[in-house]
Amino acid sequence: MRVTSHGFTLIELLVAVAILSIGTMAAYRSFDAAQRGIGGQLPRALAAEVALNRAAELRLSGMSAGRSLPAQVRMGRTDWRVEVAERSTAGGLIEAEIRVTAPDSPGARMVVYVPGALP
């Protein structure tokens, strides 16, 4: 006696749907994680740009003139707080640690060596 099958059984169909559901959920979760990761890059890039700008200002004007620079900078619709901690080095330069922060945003930190005053 020969038994032939012309379709899928209900069990085979349920297994296939379960496997496809698991694959779809995994793809959705990885897409969501990638989207959240990319979305956080703009505030990080803006904070780094504010820190780079302050480092350039300190290099151009020297630390003595740089102390009077504003502590708050607006860039990209965000008000960034800029703090500069300084420490003298043995070589006569000043190590300036620049910290840039904003509420609900990632910040940036940069260390730059600048002259105390320009001649």
Order of alpha helices (4+ residues) and beta strands (2+ residues): alpha-alpha-beta-beta-beta-beta
